[in-house]
Amino acid sequence: MASVFLSYAHEDEGLRDQLEKHLSPLKREGVIETWHDRRIGPGDAFADEIDAALETSDIVLLLVSADFLASDYCHDIEMRRALERHQQGLTRVIPVILRPCDWQSAALGYLNAVPKDGNPMTQHQSLDEGFVDVALAIRRAAQRPTSPVGVGTTSKPVSPATSELRPSRSSNLRIPRTFTDRDRDHFFDEGVQYIADFLLIEPLRIT
């Protein structure tokens, strides 16, 4: 089961609730479980609970709007850490464009956003249509393994187990050669001469 962290501005709480309704089939099937800050209980440390949920998330949904981008906590803390983990292959970040805003110039602008083509949710013919598109994208993401993605990504080092699976270079590429007694004598004389030159002595001639 994939854990899904919802990062959003409280001004968009109504849209977040509607999104969660569309994610209900995925939760019922055991594909995902969702978390957001309204799950923090009385007396719990707000920042600590958010950090713990974010660090263990498989998928982070950034519910993007002008209010989200204006929120220091959403933009500078939650989104920044989510993108770091995304580039390390520890989580998958999916921007969900709720309302029109200049999200392409933000730090998340290089990611493929949903709904399709990053069209804002509120500009669809119906909100349900947009939320279905998002739910299908999350289903696909939950069934894919995470991997390093995005700006600054480097390839993973090959583990010993992986390198052993790679086929070795074929020995058929080498052309076999047969050595005669003359070849061996010539090789021996050249070796003796090389050592003598190195030691600056006169070599012993063997007849």
N, C-alpha and C positions, 0 to 999 in steps of 0.2 A: 504494500500500500504506500502510495506517495504522499508525503506531507506537503501541503500547499499553504504558503504564507501569503496573506493578503495585506499589501501595503496601500493605504488610501488616506485621503484627507477626510476629516469628519463631515465636511460639507457634502461629501458624496456617499454618505452612509446609506441613503435610500437606494442608490444604484448598486451599492455593494450587496445589500439584502436581496435585491432582485437577481443578481448574479448567483448568489448562493442557492437560490431556489432552482436555477437551471443546472447547478452542479449536484443537486440532490440525487439524481440517478447514479452518478459516479460514486458518491459516498455510499449509497445503498448497495452498490455492487462490490464495494470494498476496493475500488480503484484508487481513491484519494481520501484524505481527511483534511479539513481546512482549519486554519487558525488565523485570528486577528485580535487586535487589542481589546475588544469587548469581552474576550474570554478571560481576561485578567481578573482574578478574584479580589474581594475586599482585603486590604492589608498587604497584598503582594507588591513587591517592588516593581514599579512600572517598567523602567528601563531594563532591569535584569530579565524580566519575563519576555520582553520583546527580543532582546539579544539571544536568549536561549532558544526561542522558537525560530529565529532567523538562522542561527548557526546549524540547526538540525533539519532545515527545510530542503526538500527535493526540488520544489518548484516555488518561485516567487512571482506573484502577480502584482505588477505595479499598475494600480488603477489611476490612470493619468488624466489630469484635468489642470486648469489654471490654478486651482486651489492646491492641488498636489505639488505642482512645481513651485508654488509660493511658500509651501511649508518647509521650514528649515529642518524639521525632524524627518519628514518624508524624504526630502531631496538629499540632505547632507549626511544623514545617518543611515536610514533604512536602505535607500536606493544605492548609496555609495558602497555599503558593505555587500549588498546583494550582487552588484556588478563585479566586485572583486571575487566573490565566490563563483560567479558565473564563468569568469575568465579562467579560473583555476579548475573548472570542471566539477565543482562540488555541488552546484545547483543549476537550475535552468531558469533564467529570468524571462518573463513574457510581459511586455507592456500591453495593457488593455486600455485603449483610448476611449475614455468615457465621454468627454466633451471637447469641442474644438479648442486647441491651444498650440503653441509653437513647440511641440515636443521633439521635432526633428533636430533642433539645434541644442537640445539638452544632452547630457552624457549618455542617455539611453537611446539616442537617435539612430545608432548604427544597428539596433536590433530590429528584427522583423516583428511588427506589432499586429495585434488583432483588435477588432474584427478585420476581415480581409482588407489588405492594402492600407491598413491604419485609418480607415474611415471611422470617425467618431461614432460612438454608440447612439448618441442622441440625434444623429442625422440619418439613421436608418428609417425605413418606412414604418417600422415598429421596433420597440426595444427588444421584443422577444426574438425577432430575426437576428439582431446583433448578438444577443446573449447565446443563442444556439450556436452561432459561428465560434464564439469564444469557448463554449463548453466542448465542442468537437476538437478544437485545437488543444485544449487541456487534456482531453482523453488521449490524443496522440502523443503529447509530451510525456504523460505519465507512463506510457508504455515503451518509451525510449530511454536507453541509458544516458546519463549525463556525460559530457566530454568537454575538454577545453574549447571554448568558442569565443570569438570576438577579437577586438583590438589587442595586440600584444600577446596573443596566444602562441605558445611554443609547443612543439611536438613532445609527447611523453617519452621518457627514456625507455629503452627496450629492456625488459626484465630478462634474467637468464632463462626462465622457462619459455619466454616468447622467442628468444634468439635460437633456442634449440629446435624450434619448429621450422626454422627457415632451412630450405634445402641447401646443402653444401654444393660448392662448385664442382661440376662434373669432371672426373678424371679423364673422360674421353677427349677432352680438349688437348691433352698432352700427347705429343708424338713420341712413341717408344724409340729408343736408340740402342743398338748393340755395339759394345766396345770390344775391340780386338786386343791381342797382346801388345801390338805396336802402340796402340792408343794408350794403354796403361803405362808402358815404358816411357813414352813421351811425357805423360802427365807427371810421372815420378821425377824425371830429369828437370822439368820446369819447376817443380816444387822445391827440389834441392837447390836449384840456382836462385830461386826467390829468397830462400832462407839465407844463403851465402851472401847475397847482395845486401840483405838487411843487416847481417852481422859483420859485413865488410871482411870476409875471409874467403880464401880460395876453396871452392868446393872439392870434395873428394870424389874423383871419378870412379865409377863402378863399371868394371868391364866383365 
